[in-house]
Amino acid sequence: MTNKFATLSQQPTANSHNYNPTRIAHVIGKMRNGGVESVVMNYYRNIDRTRIQYDFIIDEDSETNIQDEIKNLGGRIITVPPYQKQFSYQRELRKIFRENQYKIVYSHINTLSVFPLMAAKNAGVPIRVAHNHSTAGRGEFLRNIMKYTLRPFSKVYPTHLCACSKFAGEWIFGKKANFTVWPNAIETSKFAYDSLKRESVRKDLNIYNKFVVGHSGRFMTQKNHSFLIDIFNELHKIKPDSVLMLAGDGPLMNNIRGKVNSLGLNECVIFLGSVHNMQDYYQAMDVFILPSLYEGLPVVGSETQVAGLPVLCADTVTSETKFCDSFRFFSLKESPREWAREALRISNGHERRDMSESAKKFGFDIKAQAEKMTRWYCDLLKI
């Protein structure tokens, strides 16, 4: 099998870091610098790595540029065939699980977790964790068929259940299920409002005197970019000095570029691509719009609130996301023009300030959550 990432033998050993932590296999699926990867990495950066280390098991068709960071933190990346190739996928996973004698296999691929956890059970792994990061929504017919087909098997192979929110946990495991909620916590100080950074970014992008609408997310059906462009088109008619800043990449990016072009908005829509300093771009924004068709618990919800941004979010997203008054829910049944008016209304006269303390109060501080997760791992492993 061709492996474009570092192989297991090329990765650093525990001894090279002068400690002997217990390694946990985290099954990520296709690692493409999306929300799930961001959450897993946030926890990984902040857990006690002298006691717990991660091996990232990812599909061979992954596209990521964080392997160097993982290696520097003492982690390892192991690639496997994609789950679509079930025979080779199961065979390779069973081999990896047995050879490394993992005590815990932790899967992050939502309803698809049935497949790696089946392999883990067959390989004799005693602790098997299913973590759900998502739900389902309209607009993804074929994907939803698969989700609803696999959902009844979500509790067959895991020994422990986790989710990013109560809403996401109940969606997949059922309302009576016993599961642990690990919120999509962030490094709050990193995203705190910074007026100097705001001026710097706006100057660099030549949008110093503009009204900046922002969004961050992969270009996929779930994120509802087409509707977002309709909203901005209406907002731009009301406020001609506005610009839209889009961060992320994905399969539908070219479609959205085409729509922007057809509406004559090329000069006022900025495609940032995939960025790793999103905290800087939040500073430059005046309002953030999140019209997702569904979410488990959006990471951007925490990040934007800490940055003091007013956020207009679809009411399809769980109320667990909100911890600031500047975060407003709005119905996707409303027209793009009404969304535009509401975005302008909530941003009018809004005073930006650091909301880190509110995030900590509601359990979104990564340092506190990672400490809890370290203790949780140690309890499971009895170490």
C-alpha positions as CSV (number, residue, x, y, z in Angstrom):
1,M,0.0,0.0,0.0
2,T,1.4,3.4,-1.0
3,N,1.7,5.6,2.1
4,K,2.2,9.3,1.5
5,F,2.4,10.0,5.2
6,A,5.2,9.0,7.6
7,T,5.1,5.3,8.3
8,L,4.9,3.8,11.8
9,S,8.6,3.0,11.8
10,Q,9.5,6.6,10.9
11,Q,7.6,8.1,13.8
12,P,9.1,9.0,17.1
13,T,9.0,6.4,19.8
14,A,7.8,7.1,23.4
15,N,11.4,6.6,24.6
16,S,12.6,9.5,22.4
17,H,10.4,11.7,24.5
18,N,11.7,10.3,27.8
19,Y,8.4,8.8,28.9
20,N,6.3,5.8,28.3
21,P,2.7,6.8,27.8
22,T,-0.1,4.5,27.0
23,R,-1.0,4.8,23.3
24,I,-4.6,5.1,22.2
25,A,-5.7,4.5,18.6
26,H,-7.8,7.4,17.3
27,V,-9.7,6.6,14.1
28,I,-10.2,9.8,12.2
29,G,-11.2,8.6,8.7
30,K,-10.4,11.1,6.0
31,M,-8.2,13.7,7.7
32,R,-8.9,17.0,5.8
33,N,-8.4,19.7,8.4
34,G,-12.1,20.0,9.1
35,G,-14.0,20.5,12.4
36,V,-13.6,17.0,13.8
37,E,-9.8,17.1,13.2
38,S,-9.7,20.5,14.9
39,V,-11.5,19.1,17.9
40,V,-9.3,16.0,18.2
41,M,-6.2,18.1,17.8
42,N,-7.3,20.6,20.4
43,Y,-7.7,17.8,23.0
44,Y,-4.5,16.1,21.9
45,R,-2.4,19.3,22.3
46,N,-3.7,19.8,25.8
47,I,-3.9,16.3,27.4
48,D,-1.1,15.0,29.6
49,R,1.0,13.4,26.9
50,T,3.4,11.9,29.6
51,R,0.6,9.6,30.4
52,I,-1.5,9.4,27.2
53,Q,-0.4,9.4,23.6
54,Y,-2.4,9.3,20.3
55,D,-1.9,7.2,17.2
56,F,-3.9,8.7,14.4
57,I,-5.4,6.2,12.1
58,I,-6.5,7.9,8.9
59,D,-7.6,6.9,5.4
60,E,-4.8,6.8,2.8
61,D,-6.6,9.4,0.6
62,S,-6.5,12.0,3.4
63,E,-5.3,15.5,2.7
64,T,-3.6,17.1,5.7
65,N,-0.6,19.2,6.6
66,I,-0.5,18.7,10.3
67,Q,1.6,15.5,10.4
68,D,4.7,17.4,11.4
69,E,2.9,18.8,14.4
70,I,1.6,15.4,15.4
71,K,5.1,13.9,15.1
72,N,6.6,16.8,17.2
73,L,4.0,16.1,19.9
74,G,5.1,12.4,20.0
75,G,2.1,11.1,18.0
76,R,2.1,8.7,15.1
77,I,0.1,8.6,11.9
78,I,-0.9,5.3,10.4
79,T,-2.7,5.1,7.1
80,V,-5.2,2.4,6.1
81,P,-7.4,1.8,3.0
82,P,-10.6,3.9,3.0
83,Y,-13.7,2.3,4.6
84,Q,-15.3,1.9,1.2
85,K,-12.8,-1.0,0.6
86,Q,-14.2,-3.0,3.5
87,F,-12.3,-6.2,3.1
88,S,-8.8,-4.6,3.1
89,Y,-10.0,-1.9,5.6
90,Q,-11.0,-4.6,8.1
91,R,-7.9,-6.7,7.5
92,E,-5.5,-3.8,7.9
93,L,-7.2,-2.5,11.0
94,R,-7.2,-5.9,12.7
95,K,-3.5,-6.2,12.0
96,I,-2.7,-2.8,13.3
97,F,-4.8,-3.2,16.5
98,R,-3.2,-6.6,17.3
99,E,0.4,-5.6,16.5
100,N,0.1,-2.5,18.7
101,Q,-1.9,-4.2,21.4
102,Y,-4.1,-1.2,22.0
103,K,-6.2,-1.2,25.1
104,I,-8.4,1.6,23.7
105,V,-9.6,2.3,20.1
106,Y,-11.5,5.6,19.9
107,S,-13.5,6.2,16.7
108,H,-14.5,9.7,15.5
109,I,-16.3,8.8,12.3
110,N,-19.9,9.0,13.6
111,T,-22.2,6.4,12.2
112,L,-19.3,4.9,10.3
113,S,-17.7,4.0,13.6
114,V,-19.4,0.6,13.4
115,F,-16.7,-0.5,10.9
116,P,-13.4,0.3,12.8
117,L,-15.0,-0.8,16.1
118,M,-16.0,-4.1,14.6
119,A,-12.4,-4.6,13.6
120,A,-11.3,-3.6,17.1
121,K,-13.6,-6.1,18.8
122,N,-12.4,-8.8,16.4
123,A,-8.9,-7.9,17.3
124,G,-9.6,-8.3,21.0
125,V,-9.4,-4.6,22.0
126,P,-11.0,-4.3,25.4
127,I,-12.1,-0.7,25.4
128,R,-13.8,0.6,22.2
129,V,-15.1,4.2,22.1
130,A,-17.6,5.7,19.7
131,H,-17.7,9.5,19.6
132,N,-20.4,11.2,17.5
133,H,-19.6,14.7,16.2
134,S,-22.6,15.1,13.9
135,T,-26.3,14.6,13.2
136,A,-28.3,14.7,9.9
137,G,-30.2,17.2,7.9
138,R,-31.9,17.9,4.6
139,G,-30.0,18.2,1.4
140,E,-27.9,15.1,1.7
141,F,-30.2,12.3,0.6
142,L,-27.6,9.5,-0.1
143,R,-25.5,10.4,2.9
144,N,-28.6,10.4,5.1
145,I,-29.7,6.9,3.8
146,M,-26.3,5.6,5.0
147,K,-26.5,7.4,8.3
148,Y,-30.0,6.2,9.2
149,T,-29.1,2.7,8.0
150,L,-26.0,2.5,10.2
151,R,-27.4,4.3,13.2
152,P,-29.2,1.3,14.8
153,F,-25.7,-0.4,15.0
154,S,-24.1,2.5,16.8
155,K,-24.1,0.7,20.1
156,V,-23.3,-2.8,19.0
157,Y,-19.4,-2.7,19.1
158,P,-18.4,0.2,21.4
159,T,-18.0,-0.3,25.1
160,H,-18.2,3.4,25.8
161,L,-20.2,6.2,24.1
162,C,-19.3,9.8,23.7
163,A,-20.6,12.9,21.8
164,C,-19.8,16.5,21.3
165,S,-23.2,17.6,22.7
166,K,-26.2,16.1,24.3
167,F,-28.1,16.7,21.0
168,A,-25.6,14.8,19.0
169,G,-25.4,12.0,21.5
170,E,-29.2,11.5,21.7
171,W,-29.4,11.6,17.9
172,I,-27.2,8.6,17.4
173,F,-27.4,6.6,20.6
174,G,-31.0,7.4,21.7
175,K,-32.3,9.6,24.6
176,K,-32.0,6.8,27.1
177,A,-28.4,6.0,26.3
178,N,-25.6,6.6,28.8
179,F,-22.9,8.7,27.0
180,T,-20.2,11.2,27.9
181,V,-20.3,14.7,26.4
182,W,-16.9,16.2,25.4
183,P,-17.7,19.7,24.2
184,N,-15.8,21.2,21.3
185,A,-13.6,23.1,23.6
186,I,-11.0,25.6,22.5
187,E,-7.9,27.5,23.7
188,T,-9.9,30.6,24.8
189,S,-6.9,33.0,25.0
190,K,-6.1,32.3,21.4
191,F,-9.4,33.6,20.1
192,A,-9.9,36.5,22.5
193,Y,-10.7,39.8,20.8
194,D,-7.7,41.8,19.8
195,S,-8.3,45.3,18.4
196,L,-4.7,45.7,17.1
197,K,-4.9,42.4,15.2
198,R,-8.2,43.5,13.8
199,E,-6.7,46.6,12.3
200,S,-3.7,44.7,11.0
201,V,-5.7,42.0,9.2
202,R,-8.1,44.5,7.7
203,K,-5.2,46.6,6.4
204,D,-3.5,43.6,4.9
205,L,-6.7,42.6,3.1
206,N,-7.4,46.1,2.0
207,I,-10.8,46.0,3.7
208,Y,-10.1,48.6,6.4
209,N,-13.3,50.6,5.8
210,K,-15.5,47.7,4.9
211,F,-18.4,45.9,6.7
212,V,-17.1,42.4,6.9
213,V,-19.4,39.3,6.9
214,G,-17.5,36.1,7.8
215,H,-17.9,32.3,7.5
216,S,-15.6,29.4,8.1
217,G,-16.3,25.8,7.0
218,R,-15.7,23.2,4.4
219,F,-17.4,23.7,1.1
220,M,-20.0,20.9,1.4
221,T,-23.7,20.6,1.3
222,Q,-24.0,20.6,5.1
223,K,-22.6,24.2,5.5
224,N,-25.2,25.6,3.1
225,H,-22.8,28.0,1.3
226,S,-25.3,28.6,-1.6
227,F,-27.8,30.1,0.8
228,L,-25.1,32.1,2.5
229,I,-24.2,33.7,-0.9
230,D,-27.9,34.5,-1.3
231,I,-27.9,36.2,2.1
232,F,-24.8,38.2,1.3
233,N,-26.2,39.2,-2.1
234,E,-29.2,40.8,-0.3
235,L,-27.0,42.3,2.4
236,H,-24.7,43.8,-0.2
237,K,-27.7,45.5,-1.8
238,I,-28.5,47.1,1.6
239,K,-24.9,47.9,2.5
240,P,-22.8,48.3,-0.6
241,D,-19.6,48.7,1.4
242,S,-19.8,45.1,2.6
243,V,-17.5,42.2,1.8
244,L,-17.8,38.5,2.5
245,M,-14.9,36.5,3.8
246,L,-15.0,32.7,3.3
247,A,-12.4,30.4,5.0
248,G,-12.1,26.8,4.0
249,D,-11.9,24.5,1.0
250,G,-13.9,21.5,-0.2
251,P,-15.6,19.8,-3.1
252,L,-18.2,22.6,-3.7
253,M,-15.8,25.5,-3.7
254,N,-15.9,25.9,-7.5
255,N,-19.7,25.8,-7.5
256,I,-19.8,28.6,-5.0
257,R,-17.2,30.6,-7.0
258,G,-19.4,30.2,-10.0
259,K,-22.4,31.5,-8.2
260,V,-20.5,34.4,-6.8
261,N,-19.4,35.2,-10.4
262,S,-22.9,34.9,-11.8
263,L,-24.2,37.4,-9.2
264,G,-21.4,39.9,-10.0
265,L,-20.0,39.7,-6.5
266,N,-16.4,38.8,-7.4
267,E,-15.0,42.1,-6.1
268,C,-16.5,41.7,-2.7
269,V,-16.1,38.0,-1.8
270,I,-12.8,36.9,-0.5
271,F,-11.9,33.2,-0.7
272,L,-9.2,32.6,2.0
273,G,-8.9,28.9,1.4
274,S,-7.8,26.6,4.2
275,V,-6.1,28.7,6.9
276,H,-4.5,27.8,10.2
277,N,-4.7,31.2,11.9
278,M,-8.5,31.6,11.8
279,Q,-8.4,33.5,15.1
280,D,-6.8,36.4,13.2
281,Y,-9.5,36.6,10.6
282,Y,-12.3,36.5,13.2
283,Q,-10.8,39.8,14.5
284,A,-11.4,41.4,11.2
285,M,-15.0,40.4,10.9
286,D,-18.1,42.4,11.9
287,V,-20.7,39.6,11.9
288,F,-20.5,35.8,11.4
289,I,-23.2,33.9,9.6
290,L,-23.6,30.1,10.2
291,P,-26.6,28.8,8.1
292,S,-25.7,25.1,8.4
293,L,-28.3,22.5,7.6
294,Y,-27.1,20.5,10.6
295,E,-24.3,20.4,13.1
296,G,-23.3,18.3,16.1
297,L,-21.7,21.3,17.9
298,P,-19.9,23.7,15.6
299,V,-16.4,24.6,16.7
300,V,-16.7,28.0,15.0
301,G,-19.6,28.7,17.4
302,S,-17.2,28.7,20.4
303,E,-14.4,30.5,18.6
304,T,-16.5,33.4,17.2
305,Q,-18.2,34.0,20.6
306,V,-14.9,34.1,22.4
307,A,-13.8,36.7,19.8
308,G,-16.8,38.8,20.7
309,L,-18.4,38.5,17.3
310,P,-22.1,38.8,16.8
311,V,-23.2,35.4,15.3
312,L,-26.3,34.6,13.3
313,C,-26.8,30.9,13.3
314,A,-29.4,28.5,11.8
315,D,-31.9,27.2,14.4
316,T,-31.0,23.7,13.1
317,V,-28.0,23.9,15.4
318,T,-28.3,22.8,19.0
319,S,-28.9,25.5,21.7
320,E,-25.9,24.1,23.6
321,T,-23.7,26.1,21.2
322,K,-24.7,29.4,22.7
323,F,-23.0,31.0,25.7
324,C,-23.2,34.8,24.7
325,D,-26.1,37.1,24.2
326,S,-24.6,38.2,20.9
327,F,-25.3,34.7,19.5
328,R,-28.7,34.6,17.7
329,F,-30.6,31.7,16.2
330,F,-32.6,32.3,13.1
331,S,-34.9,30.0,11.0
332,L,-33.7,28.7,7.6
333,K,-37.4,29.1,6.5
334,E,-36.8,32.9,6.5
335,S,-35.8,34.5,3.2
336,P,-32.2,35.5,2.4
337,R,-33.3,39.1,2.7
338,E,-34.6,38.6,6.2
339,W,-31.3,36.9,7.2
340,A,-29.4,39.9,5.8
341,R,-31.5,42.3,7.8
342,E,-31.1,40.3,11.0
343,A,-27.3,40.1,10.5
344,L,-27.2,43.9,10.1
345,R,-29.4,44.4,13.1
346,I,-27.4,42.3,15.5
347,S,-24.1,43.9,14.4
348,N,-25.4,47.4,14.6
349,G,-23.8,49.1,17.6
350,H,-22.2,45.9,18.8
351,E,-19.2,46.4,21.0
352,R,-16.5,43.7,20.7
353,R,-14.9,42.4,23.8
354,D,-13.1,39.3,25.1
355,M,-15.7,36.6,26.1
356,S,-13.2,34.0,27.4
357,E,-14.6,33.9,30.9
358,S,-18.1,33.1,29.6
359,A,-16.6,30.2,27.5
360,K,-14.9,28.8,30.6
361,K,-18.1,29.1,32.6
362,F,-20.0,27.0,30.0
363,G,-17.3,24.3,29.7
364,F,-15.6,25.4,26.5
365,D,-12.1,25.9,27.9
366,I,-9.8,23.2,26.4
367,K,-7.3,23.1,29.3
368,A,-10.0,22.2,31.8
369,Q,-11.7,19.7,29.5
370,A,-8.4,18.1,28.5
371,E,-7.5,17.6,32.1
372,K,-10.9,15.8,32.6
373,M,-10.2,13.7,29.5
374,T,-6.8,12.7,30.8
375,R,-8.4,11.5,34.1
376,W,-11.1,9.7,32.2
377,Y,-8.5,7.8,30.1
378,C,-6.6,6.9,33.2
379,D,-9.7,5.7,34.9
380,L,-10.6,3.5,31.9
381,L,-7.0,2.1,31.8
382,K,-6.8,1.8,35.6
383,I,-3.4,3.6,35.6
